[in-house]
């Protein structure tokens, strides 16, 4: 009878040890799964950060190019305006010279 009690106690101990080992294995599997999920989430976050950085750099480049285009257009507009003003001034001078009868060709130096 003592032998049966010892055998039963040994079986109970083995069953508890197996349950404990199974519990630890489940906990390890869960921890591993969570670690994999975290690694995947971190990888996705890095990819998103990189994509955001690339998009931001592209937008900055586009803005820079538009600003440069606007600067060039303004410079060309000012140059065209200046050229038009010079042309208008020259025409006005020619008209004034024609009205007064003086042209660069008809002006004679005074003789002493």
Secondary structure, DSSP 8 states (H G I E B T S, - for coil): -HHHHHHHHHHHHHHHHHHHHHHHHHHHHHHHHHHHHHHHHHHHHHHHHHHHHHHHHHHHHHHHHHHHHHHHHHHHHHHHHHHHHHHHHHHHHHHHHHHHT--TTT------
